[in-house]
Structure formats: C-alpha cells, structure tokens
Amino acid sequence: MTLSLRVVMLCIVLTFSCANTAIAQQSNNASITKSEAAERARKAENGRVLKVEQTSSKYRVKVLKKSGRVVTVDVDKRSGKVKTSKDKD
C-alpha cells in the first residue's frame, strides 16, 4: 500500500512539474499573431493592409495609404513594436 501511494505521488509531482515547464516556455516565446501585426501596422499608418510577410523575428507589412503611397512597416514579433521603413511608390 505504501509503495503504490508513493508511486501515485511521484506521478502527480512529475505531471505538475511538466505542466509548469510548458507554461513557462509558452510565456517566454509569446509573440503576436499575423493578424495582430497587420492591425497594428494599419493603425500606425492609417491605411489598408496589402500584404504581410513573416520572418523569424518580425512581420513586414505593406500598407496602402490614402495618398496612394505604399509604405512598409516592420512589426516586432515579441514586443509588437511598430517600426516604419522608407516610403515606396
């Protein structure tokens, strides 16, 4: 009886420790989604999103402004910070 109780307790402890590790990894790798990046770029440039490309560290979003100019905006995957690149025609 004592041995089976120890085995059950060990299984419970291992289950919780694995769950905590998975949760910690998810929070460390938290990143914004492609649609969130598009929305942030759209708001920053006050235009219409044409295209969203993904790299390992950022999203590159092309936005059509009301003036007719196309601008490229980089959105950091982790922080969600928007950085505007140079204007393109």
QUIBEL-V581474 format. One record per residue. RES is the residue in one letter. SS is DSSP state (h for helix, s for strand, l for the rest). OMEGA is omega in whole degrees, -180 to 180 (none if undefined). Layout:
# QUIBEL-V581474
{{RES & SS & OMEGA} {RES & SS & OMEGA}}
This chain:
# QUIBEL-V581474
{{M & l & -179} {T & h & 179} {L & h & 180} {S & h & 177} {L & h & 178} {R & h & 179} {V & h & 179} {V & h & 179} {M & h & 178} {L & h & 178} {C & h & 179} {I & h & 180} {V & h & 180} {L & h & 179} {T & h & -179} {F & h & -180} {S & h & 177} {C & h & 180} {A & h & 179} {N & h & 178} {T & h & 180} {A & h & 179} {I & h & 179} {A & h & 179} {Q & h & 179} {Q & h & -179} {S & h & 178} {N & h & -178} {N & l & -178} {A & l & 178} {S & l & 179} {I & l & -180} {T & l & 179} {K & h & -180} {S & h & 176} {E & h & 178} {A & h & 179} {A & h & -179} {E & h & 179} {R & h & 179} {A & h & 179} {R & h & 179} {K & h & -178} {A & h & -176} {E & h & 180} {N & l & -179} {G & s & -178} {R & s & -179} {V & s & 178} {L & s & -173} {K & s & 176} {V & s & 176} {E & s & -176} {Q & s & 171} {T & l & -177} {S & l & -175} {S & l & -176} {K & s & 169} {Y & s & 175} {R & s & -173} {V & s & 175} {K & s & -175} {V & s & 175} {L & s & -180} {K & s & -180} {K & l & 179} {S & l & -178} {G & l & 179} {R & l & 175} {V & s & 178} {V & s & 177} {T & s & -178} {V & s & 175} {D & s & 178} {V & s & 180} {D & s & -178} {K & l & -176} {R & l & -174} {S & l & -176} {G & l & -179} {K & l & -177} {V & s & 178} {K & s & -178} {T & s & 175} {S & s & -179} {K & s & 179} {D & s & 175} {K & s & 177} {D & l & none}}
